[in-house]
Amino acid sequence: MNEKNVDFGFRRVKKTKKPALVNGIFSGVAGKYDLMNDIMSVGIHRVWKDLMLDWIAPKSGQILLDVAGGTGDVAMRFIDRCKGDAHAIVADFTEEMIFFGKTRSQEYQYRSKLDWLCADAMNLPVSDEMCDIYTISFGLRNVTDLEVSLGEAYRVLRQGGRIMILEFSTPKDRNIQWLYDKYSFDIIPFMGKLVAKDSESYQYLVESIRKFPKQDELADKIKTAGFRNVKFRNLSMGIVALHSGWKI
């Protein structure tokens, strides 16, 4: 039987090859990841993450599992909202991202409330029903099997738990989409080359957004995974979307 091919940006690659390719990209840009996020979004990614936390409305005593958590900015925001009376586990597929996250968190006042885990979103080494909130920000489009990853999210959430996905999406306005495409394909890889000395990785990241399911399509996949009360909100005219679902 032929090995299944999957999307890797605009390329098709063997399914077994994609994890190593994704890991290579994020290993290479880990040291400049936060800086590039600030530059690419003109700092707006911070607003998007705050809006996600607003919708989550964290409560004291909750446990967050932040998958593809990078350098821990979402996890730290979560704990800040609870004034330290919460716990967060940052899981990321790339060891270099975890390294920079741990380094960054050394001065964080609630660092004892943070745990770090190098793990694949499709096979999380944590027990069933261990967390109250599952978040994944700008990482779901990089997994090899979206449906398997959503199934893992459902497994690790407690009854009454919530999934929140923050991801680049599809603007509905054609003029906005045209401007967004021009910026994405003409500017972002150039900035990646200038700042991170890596244009190819940012070319992939731009392409991966275009291959990711649209808002309604992703909502349907979340429902299929078992989540209920699935809703989404468009941010920045649909350039980014927030999806929410509950394990009931």
Buried (B, 14 or more C-beta within 10 A) or exposed (E): EEEEEBBBBEEEBEBEBBBEBBBEBBBBBBBBBBEBBEBBBEEBBEEBBEBBBEBBEBEEEBBBBBBBBBBBBBBBBBBBBBEEBBBBBBBBBBEBBBBBBBEBBEEBEBBEBBEBBBBBBBEBEBEEBBBBBBBBBBBBBBBBBBEBBBBBBBBBBBEEBBBBBBBBBBBEEEEBBEEBEEEBBEBBBEBBBEBBEBBEBBBBBBBBBBEBBEBEEBBEBBBEBBBEEBEBBBBBEBBBBBBBBBBE
